[in-house]
Amino acid sequence: MKYLFRFFLLSAIWFSVGACQNRVPEKVSEAPLIHLVALELRDNLNRADRDTVLKALEELKKLKQPLALRIGERATTGDPRLLPGYDLILEVHFAHAADLALYAEDPLHLAVRSKIKPYLASPPVVVDYQRLPPRSTR
């Protein structure tokens, strides 16, 4: 039940973040596979530690598989449904599931995971989903 709640909350975050962002290039908005990673940082991190995590995540932009990669912070909206604890969201768009598989095993990706692990309070929560094609209005 806890994981189902997390899934729905992450979905809500995803749609909220998407609605507030600038227009995304067409190839990204049509990406069939989107990989979301929610990260809960340890409570005792200072600004330098947090910057270390953000810098490490930015390194993932060097990889060739993602069509796009965004990093977002939890917004303070006052919504009581907001799942506490998840401080950062990594949003990665892929053209194909095979690209996600290559990304997952890429040495740079594995190095970033190892680098940020000591700063995490819990294992990341991951949601992978495919966008549905537009429905016919006939």
Secondary structure as UniProt FT lines:
FT   HELIX           2..20
FT   HELIX           26..29
FT   STRAND          33..39
FT   TURN            43..44
FT   HELIX           47..59
FT   HELIX           60..62
FT   STRAND          68..73
FT   TURN            80..81
FT   TURN            84..85
FT   STRAND          88..94
FT   HELIX           97..105
FT   HELIX           107..116
FT   HELIX           117..119
FT   STRAND          125..130
//
